[in-house]
Amino acid sequence: MTVGKVYLVGAGPGDEKLITVYGRECLERADVIIYDRLINRKLLRYAKPDAELLYCGKEPGKHDTVQEQIHELLVWHAQQGKTVVRLKGGDPCIFGRVGEEAEVLVKAGIPFEIVPGVTSGIAVPAYAGIPVTHRDYAASVAMVSGHRSERIDWEALTRGCDTIIVYMGAANLPDICGRLMAAGKPSDTPAAIIEWGTTERQRTVAATLSTLSDEAEQAGISHPAIIIIGDVVRLRETLQWFPERQGGVVDADASS
């Protein structure tokens, strides 16, 4: 039997229109689609009528177990000669574990392609009116994962980067803000957290590094969310363009 092929596809940040043309083409010809919890389910309508759709959402505390099962599914279906799409939120190479999955496929002798997607760390702030760089405010950007903040060199991050983007950090927001201030980031640095970015459920809380955690808690902000810290957050006052959920936008003291 001829071995199939696996496409590791980025679905984009939430808005279904933000998937790439090639990503959509992969969905249209897939025999099997293995998709994550946070992808826009409307994308599945591009699947063939007889395509097999397999949900592989990860719950807290079970990531490693589910990831092993995903590896097994990718290999098994490809070995049956199927065209397989592994559909991931955002860009698969940004905290998407695509490297691990590609390594498994290489060991199994299965051909694959990585199909980049629009990453949430860039698109979500853009939908909140916050470009992550600006010639007057920021010439450098760092992206970090917030669910294991103890592994981050916060002092190096504070010294070397104008804009800090934190993925998967909503649950650890107080710790993240505290570590940045302890590392020397000024407490009045503009900061924002954006929930369900690029979708009709989008909400933004804009404040400062010292007040963001309390403001986000009062607003009931939770995962999925992107945190952005830096002077570029000030720009949302004039650049906000995307209609957010009514009553969902909270501006504290970001302009101070």
HELIX and SHEET records of a PDB file:
HELIX    1   1 GLU A   16  LEU A   18  5                                   3    
HELIX    2   2 VAL A   21  ARG A   29  1                                   9    
HELIX    3   3 ARG A   41  TYR A   46  5                                   6    
HELIX    4   4 HIS A   63  GLN A   79  1                                  17    
HELIX    5   5 VAL A   98  ALA A  108  1                                  11    
HELIX    6   6 SER A  120  TYR A  127  1                                   8    
HELIX    7   7 SER A  149  ARG A  151  5                                   3    
HELIX    8   8 TRP A  154  GLY A  160  1                                   7    
HELIX    9   9 ALA A  170  ASN A  172  5                                   3    
HELIX   10  10 LEU A  173  ALA A  182  1                                  10    
HELIX   11  11 LEU A  212  ALA A  219  1                                   8    
HELIX   12  12 ASP A  231  LEU A  235  5                                   5    
HELIX   13  13 ARG A  236  LEU A  239  1                                   4    
SHEET    1   A 5 GLU A  52  TYR A  55  0                                        
SHEET    2   A 5 VAL A  32  TYR A  35  1                                        
SHEET    3   A 5 THR A  83  LYS A  88  1                                        
SHEET    4   A 5 LYS A   5  GLY A  10  1                                        
SHEET    5   A 5 PHE A 112  VAL A 115  1                                        
SHEET    1   B 6 VAL A 141  SER A 145  0                                        
SHEET    2   B 6 THR A 163  TYR A 167  1                                        
SHEET    3   B 6 ALA A 225  ILE A 229 -1                                        
SHEET    4   B 6 PRO A 190  GLU A 195 -1                                        
SHEET    5   B 6 ARG A 203  THR A 208 -1                                        
SHEET    6   B 6 VAL A 250  ASP A 251  1                                        
END                                                                             
